[in-house]
Amino acid sequence: MGVIKKILSETYNFLRQDKFALAGVLIYLFFFIIAVFAPVIAPYDPHRMIRDGAQFMFNMPPGGKFILGTTNMGRDIFSQLVYGVRPALTVGFAAAFFVMVAGTLVGLISGYYRGKIDGILMRITDIAFGIPFTPFVIVLVGFLGPSIWNIVMAMALLLWRDTARIIRSQVLTVRERSFVEAARVSGASNLRILFVYIAPNILPLSFLYGSLAIGWAILTEAAVSFLGFGDPKVISWGYMLHDAYVSQALSRGAFYWFIPPGICIMLVVMAGFYIGRGSEEILHPKLKKY
Amino acid sequence: MALLEVRNLKVHYETDKGVNQAVDGISFDLEQGRSIGLVGESGCGKSTTVKGIVRIMSKNAFIPTGEVYFDGKDILKYSDKKMQEMRWSDISMVPQAAMDSLNPVYTVKNQFLEVMQLKGGMNKKDAIERAENLFTMVGLNKDLLSYYPHEFSGGMKQRAVIALALALNPRLVITDEPVTALDVIVQHQILNELKELRLKLGLSMVMITHDISVVAQTCDDIAVMYAGKIVEKGTGKQILKNPLHPYTMGLENAFPNLNEPNKILISIGGSPPDLIDPPSGCRFYERCPFSMPECKHKEPGLVELEPGHFSACFHREDVEKYRKEAKEVETWQQMIM
């Protein structure tokens, strides 16, 4: 219990000092609450084509019954925006989690064992670096079918590369420290050294990369959906933009359709960046001065 | 029977250029409860010697010959596993970079408990109590146990590491440059505490240092090493008052002395020989101001000139004269020319 209390109080202190990180956390919290209570907040089913009697409510401007108006198929934009939080956060956190775990594991093993294992893992990383990201996602989704989880998988398959490299370089320095040597000569096993002695030392770094990956993942999902490779059954912000684009909302000046999802994407990505920046300041306190 | 007997120990390194004979046949004894200081300049093989004794050498090092008797048993013949069990519980070591030896992400207490519970098999309650006792013993407040290493000063870390080395009641403690990165006042305090602890607990200690004044303060015996060999050994008093080997005389010139505040510090010119292809005669020949032709080809062995006082030099008479000459700057300067 004491440990949890300490972590909480440290987090609180950190957030109190760093206004940007606080803003990031608040933004995430805000969206998280919306995601949980989406059915309560959204006035309509986002998939439903709304009718008034026999009349479909196509292209209604904001106001009245529709806070942000309706799409050209008569769906409520505000409800779509609210439900769009769910895939955004799911993709963001799931992809970031896989990226963090895979990257950290590869980096740890590679940096600790060195030699052949390091060579093989780092060549695989080189290959991952060589594959252009967006085309890879599009091809993978093309093969496996459009689904949110395929997008997450595509990101998990590629984005671990940066984390792995950074973690490996950090492990290379930590493994030479005397406390690791002391553990080794007094009989600690490799796994124990790796996970009990070295891993906690590089964990802040993998959290940093994890928090940056959240933003990346959400942005990528939006991009892929906007290009039309998204999951047609799931209404995400990228899908909304795609929908608005193909039905010429831009030329009709229906800004109420495409600006809100844009702002939401921007806010979430920004929040990830702010938190990342804040945790970077913990890692490199010198940054604070500038 | 001495607690630690090192007999003709050699530790060599395999390198790209050939075999580096870093430690080339050294022998010394350490009685239970006594301490010996290994002194010498950087690269003379002090650290390699103790790493060979506890077998924590780097991968390219190997031991061609030698025996190390600990409590009468040749521990060089022990398996790695058996050796691992001995480390920390029978022989423990305070490493060179003690500052770096504590894991920054765990509290000091955590690290003490880990050693005592996993290696010492104690239960948690006993372990905490022992950790608190150890902390008090090395002059730290026991409340400091729950701190993280980065919250400690250098001297506090050093004390904590010494306490950690004593955690399992070892009989022999090896300290490698234990006070090198500390300021003189803290050095003095820690050396005194180390000495007191040693006397109180009846520990035996091997101390490695390049600073002859450090051993003078803490050790009963001194062995002076040069280029992988012991050139002189004896009690602290013998070595400091009546050095027999020209290298020891030179080494003493190079350190300030409180009793002679106006003493000019004289350094020994030149550098140690290449240990991949060591010279056939005396290894100090090139830098020795008193060298004779025979020194170049014949290697002097360690000879007992006074009871307990050994020296590896062909000048066995007239040492007085050389000692006097060695105090003069000119003697050493002619060597640099």
Chai-1 contact restraints between the chains, C-beta under 6 A:
chainA,res_idxA,chainB,res_idxB,connection_type,confidence,min_distance_angstrom,max_distance_angstrom,comment,restraint_id
A,R177,B,D100,contact,1.0,0.0,6.0,A-B,restraint_1
A,S178,B,P95,contact,1.0,0.0,6.0,A-B,restraint_2
A,S178,B,A97,contact,1.0,0.0,6.0,A-B,restraint_3
A,S178,B,D100,contact,1.0,0.0,6.0,A-B,restraint_4
A,S178,B,S101,contact,1.0,0.0,6.0,A-B,restraint_5
A,F179,B,S101,contact,1.0,0.0,6.0,A-B,restraint_6
A,F179,B,L102,contact,1.0,0.0,6.0,A-B,restraint_7
A,F179,B,N103,contact,1.0,0.0,6.0,A-B,restraint_8
A,A182,B,S101,contact,1.0,0.0,6.0,A-B,restraint_9
A,V185,B,I56,contact,1.0,0.0,6.0,A-B,restraint_10
A,V185,B,R87,contact,1.0,0.0,6.0,A-B,restraint_11
A,S186,B,R87,contact,1.0,0.0,6.0,A-B,restraint_12
A,S186,B,W88,contact,1.0,0.0,6.0,A-B,restraint_13
A,G187,B,Q84,contact,1.0,0.0,6.0,A-B,restraint_14
A,Y197,B,N103,contact,1.0,0.0,6.0,A-B,restraint_15
A,P200,B,V105,contact,1.0,0.0,6.0,A-B,restraint_16
A,N201,B,V105,contact,1.0,0.0,6.0,A-B,restraint_17
